[in-house]
Amino acid sequence: MTYLLYGLFAYVFFNFLLFMGHAESGASSDESPSAPQVVRGFSGHWLLFYYAAFAIAYSAFKKPELLGDAVCQAGHKALPSDKFCSECGSPVSIKKNS
């Protein structure tokens, strides 16, 4: 998720620079940017906000307190999505919180 965020920031930055370059060249000839150019200029920002909502929802889903306590047969704590323990390799079971 971190690499996707970095790529998305790069896209937003360069997309906005391209939009501003076209907007300034249009402003010198007394033309305003067309509607598709404006939509493209702000599409990166929309992607950034949608990604933020997705990252928040994904983090809430992965939060162990919401899904239950996952432990392996040896008692090591694990993520609820893990099938095997990262420390000892034994299967992981989930105890639901009541």
Number of C-alpha atoms within 10 A of each C-alpha: 9 8 8 10 14 11 12 16 16 13 17 20 14 13 18 19 13 15 19 16 12 17 18 15 14 14 12 9 8 9 11 15 16 11 9 8 16 16 12 14 21 14 15 20 18 13 15 16 11 11 16 13 11 12 15 11 11 12 10 13 14 14 12 16 13 12 17 16 16 22 21 21 14 13 13 14 15 20 20 21 14 15 16 17 21 15 11 12 12 16 14 23 21 18 12 11 9 4
